[in-house]
Structure formats: C-alpha cells, structure tokens
Amino acid sequence: MNTMNPTITKEADHQEVEAVAPVREQPEETIIEEGKTVGEPFADNAKFKLRDVNVSYGDTRAIKNISLDVAKNEVIAFIGPSGCGKSTFLRCLNRMNDSIEICKVTGSLQLDDQDIYDRRRDVVELRARVGMVFQKPNPFPKSIYDNVAYGPRIHGLANRKSDLDDIVENSLRKAGLWGEVKDRLDATATGMSGGQQQRLCIARAIAVSPEVILMDEPCSALDPIATARVEELMAEMSESYTIVIVTHSMQQAARVSNRTAYFHLGHLVEVNETNKVFTSPEHELTESYITGRFG
Ligand SMILES: Nc1ncnc2c1ncn2[C@@H]1O[C@H](COP(=O)(O)OP(=O)(O)OP(=O)(O)O)[C@@H](O)[C@H]1O
C-alpha cells in the first residue's frame, strides 16, 4: 500500500478527465493524498477486499490507488462527479473491464479472500456470483420466461422443466414482477415498459443465485414511479445480497445505501455511513459535492 509515501496530486493536473466530463467549479486548491481515504473504508466482514487498485485506459489513469472493503450484505453507494471513475471501479468487481483492450487493472482484488483476477478464475462463474444490472434495461429479444431462464440453463442449475419453472417464478417474484407477467410469460420482453424491463433484468441477475449485485445507475432511464419500485426492491434484496450501486442521485444514495463512497477524479476521497456523509461529511470535497458546489 502506498499510504506510507503518498503521492501528492494537484487536481488541476487531470485535464484528460475534465476534457471528457467537465466538472464545474472544481476546488483546485484541494489536495488529495493518493491512496488516502478518510472515514471508514474497511469492514470486519468483508465480501470484497480491494487494495491499492489502479486502473488505466492506455496512458490515462482512471482509478488511483484505491483501497476499500465491501461488507457482506451491505448496500454501498458510489457517488461523485461525472468521469470520477465510479463505473470503472464497479466493473473491476466482476471483471467487466476485461473486454476493454486498453484497460489495465492492478492491485489486489479479492472476493471472499480469493483473487478475482487470478488467471485460473472462471470469469463466467465469477459473473454468476457477482451479477450486474446496467443503466439501460437490456433484456434479450426473447420471451419474458426465456430471459430469466437463460442463466440457469447455461449454468445447468435446473435438471427438469419444473425446476426451471420454479426458478423463473421465484426470480420474478423477488423482482416484484410476477403478478404483472405471470399470464404472459411467452410475450416478448422488449414489449414491456422500461421499469418492467429493468425489474426483468434484476430477475435475470437473481436467477443464477448471485451473492453480489452490481448496479450501474439502474434507475437513470426510469420514471419516478418505476424508480421507487426498484428502490423498494433493493431494500428487500439487501437481506439476501451484497449490493454495490453507482448513482448520480444523492437522494437515491441516501435512500438506499448503508454506506456511501465519494469518488473524485479517480480518488476515493471518503467512505462513511450514508447518514454521516450527507449530514456531516469529513472531507471538504465531499461537502462541496453534496452541497452542490460542483458536480
Ligand atoms: N472504455 C474507455 N476507454 C477509455 N477511457 C475510458 C473508458 N471508460 C471510461 N474511461 C475514462 O475513465 C474515466 C472514468 O470514467 P467512468 O465512466 O468510470 O466514470 P464515472 O464516474 O462512472 O462517470 P459517469 O458518472 O459520467 O458515468 C473517465 O475519464 C473516462 O473518460
């Protein structure tokens, strides 16, 4: 870990980030010590142990020496201005960055004390354990039933049709969708409303019995009613799953999460109980962001 000899980074240096995603009234005088996060980034019952994580796209550093634990069965929200690295960091947790050729991830990333980036690791199995829900609902152009049954089929989770039927029904129930679709399971999923499609994608993730669900701005394409439904669902799901959510909405982070992590230009500035982050943040950058001074 680099905290013994932290690199001092002046934030005005990072033109490449600002060029892509302009951040208003960046407090330029604020110095962030690389690898130094204020608050409570570590947990006793860690599901993920992430240490000294760096991510680059070619020559551009997007994640700068971040260390964080994600606790079992917590809901942790990643917030911060556009381009600060929230999605990049989230995608490390189930190796979704693997498909980006110029993306290089270094550091120690462990799930249940096992290296996520071990060469021998089966990435398909990893992504079944660590499921993902994306910003835009992305159901397959198949029936509602087949969308949910797809994962269990390829992972061999059901031997008989009746087992598969049970998995589909249970997953749709957990996603709060069963009542709305039980009479039209053969209808095509792309004909559903956006909110229903997103809950279908959650059902699809749940169907392979994941331990963790990563959510990358899951409500940004939804109206307020559909958003409220997904947030209710997250509260129910948090009893069974560890949830990591990237959100642009501070209100959403405040409503759904136990802990909040504030990212800034690739640094993890602060991690604390959500209530503390929004009522008495420790770092001046967190305070500036949550009070709307920039971002
Ligand atoms: N595929 C990619 N290739 C090159 N650079 C990328 C790629 N994806 C992200 N980046 C860069 O990495 C940095 C972090 O981006 P990232 O999308 O992780 O930020 P974010 O905080 O999730 O942003 P937003 O809130 O706008 O979604 C940005 O400078 C971005 O331009």
The ligand as a Gaussian input file, in Angstrom:
#p B3LYP/6-31G(d) Opt

LIG

0 1
 N      -13.702000       2.441000     -22.389000
 C      -12.977000       3.510000     -22.031000
 N      -11.909000       3.886000     -22.751000
 C      -11.168000       4.967000     -22.396000
 N      -11.420000       5.727000     -21.312000
 C      -12.479000       5.404000     -20.562000
 C      -13.313000       4.286000     -20.871000
 N      -14.295000       4.200000     -19.937000
 C      -14.077000       5.226000     -19.086000
 N      -12.995000       5.946000     -19.451000
 C      -12.447000       7.134000     -18.771000
 O      -12.195000       6.801000     -17.420000
 C      -12.572000       7.868000     -16.573000
 C      -13.600000       7.369000     -15.565000
 O      -14.789000       7.043000     -16.280000
 P      -16.033000       6.333000     -15.589000
 O      -17.031000       6.062000     -16.640000
 O      -15.561000       5.203000     -14.775000
 O      -16.520000       7.486000     -14.622000
 P      -17.931000       7.663000     -13.893000
 O      -17.635000       8.312000     -12.598000
 O      -18.654000       6.367000     -13.860000
 O      -18.654000       8.681000     -14.880000
 P      -20.205000       8.914000     -15.163000
 O      -20.795000       9.323000     -13.853000
 O      -20.213000      10.026000     -16.153000
 O      -20.768000       7.629000     -15.697000
 C      -13.092000       8.977000     -17.471000
 O      -12.026000       9.858000     -17.738000
 C      -13.498000       8.247000     -18.717000
 O      -13.391000       9.070000     -19.852000

